Amino acid sequence: MVGRFGALAAIGFRRYATYRQAALASLATNTMFGFLRSYVLLAVAAGTGAAAGYSTEQLLTFVWLGQGLIGVVQLWGWTELADRIRSGDVVMDLLRPQRPLTTYLAQDLGRAGLAMLIRFAPPLVVASLVFGLAAPRHLWTYPLGLLSIVLSVVVCFSCRFLVNACAYWLLDNRGPMMLWLFCSGLLGGLFFPLHFLPAPLMWALWLATPFPSLLQAPLDVLSEYAGRPGPLVIVGLQLVWAALLLWACELVQRRAERKLVVQGG
């Protein structure tokens, strides 16, 4: 089982490695928006040199880590399952020996591994040369941050899988896609640090939704944010959400298979 999962992840890595021009275009776009977001947050912290517990260096680190993680986590752009449901090709997925959830998860982890090389590291190099970022002060931040990134990928994949799975019941699932597009960026920590929000609202998001586990969690761990919750609590919450969402994905997939009707036949 482990060998098969690893082989599927390698397939995902090789598959997405063929889209070199798209990766370079996305890298250039993320870098451009990194500069834009950097100067916006620098203006926010101009008066005191800090904002919501973040120092100026931590804010810059937050921005550029987030820009690098956009391609790794992949909040948007994946509609493969929904497309295969609408076309009827999902039937072929159900005939294969491995579960669709396992196949798609393994390939997504392979894609994320490639994105770490070509979309995560380069923006950080550029930002380090231009601004100077806050390097982690503790050695344990590196393995804990890597674990947090992996869990972010799993949580985000699970959410995207559930949104795509709406196509089993809806002829057109663009509505759920647009809702996911809005909520994942706004509530996930992409547009601004969630610590800018009032504390009750922030804690409600952390405890009641998986959105902070998408980007805010690894960004807080890697930037060594001094506020609450601590890094171990953050990773623990991510682990809980990853397990719950994977269970929900498998449950939804099994319910859909019971009454699956291929469109057009």
Beta strands, then each sheet from edge to edge (+ up, - down):
strand 1: 50-51
strand 2: 54-55
sheet 1: 1+ 2-
end
